[in-house]
Amino acid sequence: PEEVEFRKKLKNAETPLYPNCLKFTKVASIMGLYRIKVKSGMSENYFDQLLSLVHDMLPVENVLPKSTDEMKKFLKQFGFGYDVIHACKNDCILYRKQYEDAVSCPRCSESRWEKDKQSGEEKKGVTAKVLRYFPIKDRFRRMFRSKRLAEELCWHSTNASEDGTMRHPVDSLTWVQINNNWPEFAAA
């Protein structure tokens, strides 16, 4: 079922940008435009305006997203997204687990929220500092979908040195001890 769902998403991503478009697919256009946004440091507001204009310039049946949010949702379904975690502005804690609902840092007492520079009032809902976390699970899932890449990622388990010479950490005694002590981890 997961593979079938992924194939549907992939087919959607590989649709032409508009009917009879030979040069760009939906995913190629999104990645190309998003790369320009990131490399140029373009604001989300400006990029939304640009996306809307380009969308309107293309034929009516085009599949280009009209906003950065739509684009991010599309990319996230392929494991290219990130999670946002609120953080103390002094790097004391992350506002997750037991601190998820805290409004100030339990260590330094600094507010979780941004303060207005003129009035000094807290801007409720606007976080003072954010950590962007790229989950490794989605990245591994994406990498192991490719047979060639999966073989390369597992190279260490099939190419250990047999002559006693250490050429890679897999040839070390520590690696052997870890495999022996935690076989379920070694098998994964």
N, C-alpha and C positions, 0 to 999 in steps of 0.2 A: 504493500500500500504506500509506503513512504517513497519508494522508487518510482511508482506510477505518478504520484503527486509531483515529484521532482521533474519527471519527464514532461508533464503538462506545463510546468513553470518554464522549463527550458524551451519548449515549443513556442510559448508566448514570447519569450525573450528574443527568439530568432525570427520573429515575424518581420517582414519588411517595414521600414519606417512609415511608408504609405504604399498603397497598391502600385505595382510596377516599379517600385524603387529598387534599383539593382545595387546601389552602392552602400546603403546603410540599413542595418537591422535596428530593432528597438534597443537592444542592449549596446550595440556599437555606438549609437547616437548618444545614449545616456552616459556611457563611460567617457566618450570624447568630450561632451559638454561639461560633465562633472570634473574632469581633469583640468579643464580651463578654469573653472570656478576655484578649485583648490590652489592651483599653481599661481593664479593671479591675486589670490586673497580677496576675491569678490565677496561682498556681503550677501547674505541670504535674500534681503529685500531687493537688491539690484539684480541678482540672479533670477529671482522670481519674475521680475519685469522682462528680462531678456528671454526667459523660457516662454513666457506668454506671447511675446512678439514673434519669436521664431515659430511657435506653434501656429499662430495665425497666418504666418507667411506660407506655411506648407499647405498642401492640398487638404481639404476638409476631413478626409478619412484617416489622417495621420494618427499615430499612436504615441507621440511624444508627450510626456507628462507636462502639465502646465505649472507645476510648482516644485520647489525643492523638497517639500515634504513628501509629495507623490514619488519623486525620484528616490528619496531615501527609503521609502517603504518598498519600492521595487528592488533596490539593491540589498536590503536587509533579508529578503526571502532567499537570497543566495549566499547568506553568511557574510556579507560585506558591511553589516551595520555595527553599531557599538552601543553599549549600555552607558547610561549616565548615572554617576554616583555623586551625591553632594559631599563636599569635604569642608573641614574647618579651614578658614582662610589662613591659619597659622600651621597647617598640616598636622594638627594633633590627632584627628580622628577622621574616619569616614562615617557619614550618617547612614549607616545600614545596621542590620541585626538589632542589637539592643538600643542603638542610638537613632534608629530610623525615624522616630517621631520627635526627637529632641529639637528644640528651637535655638539652643545655644550649646557651645562646646563644654562638656563636663570638666575638661582640664584647664582651659584658659578663660572660660566664660564668654568668649567672643560669640556674637550673634551669628546664626546660620545665614541670615539674610543680608543682602546688599543694603548699604545706607546711601541716601540721597546726599550728594556732595554739598549742596547749598543748605538744605534744611537739617540734615543729619537724621532725618526720619528713616525708619526701616522700610524697605520696599518688600512687603510680604509677597512671597512666592518667587522672588528673584534671588537666586542663590548667590552668595558671595564667591564661592569657588566650586568648580565642577571637575570631576575626574571622568575622563572618557575611557572606558574599558572595552577592549576588543576581545570578546570571548574566544578562547582557543578551541572549544568544542566544535563550533561551526567551521572554523578554518580547517581543522583536521578532517571533518566530514567531507568538506569540499576537496581537499587534497587526496583523500583515499578513494574518491570516486574515479579517479584516473588510474588505470591499471599500471601504466608506466611509472607514474609518480609514487604509487603505493609500493611498487617494487623497490624504488630508490629509497623510500623512507624506511623500509625494512632491511636495507642492505646489511646493517650491523649484525642482524641475527643469522644471516646466512654466509657471511664472509669473514668469520673470525679466523685469526691466524692459527695454523696448526703446527708451526715449527717453533712455537714458544717465543717468538719475537713480537714485541708490542708495537703495533702500527696504528692502533686505534684504541680508545678506552674499552671497547668490547673485549680486547685481549688481556685486560688487567685482572688481577686476583679479586679486586673489589667488585668488579662486574659479576664475576662468577659467584661471589658470596651473596650478592643481592639476588641473583637468579635462584640460588639455593634457598635463601631465607624467605623469600617472597615469590614463590612460583606463580601465583595468580597474577602478580604484577608483570612478571617476565612473559607470561603467556598472552598478555593483552596486546 
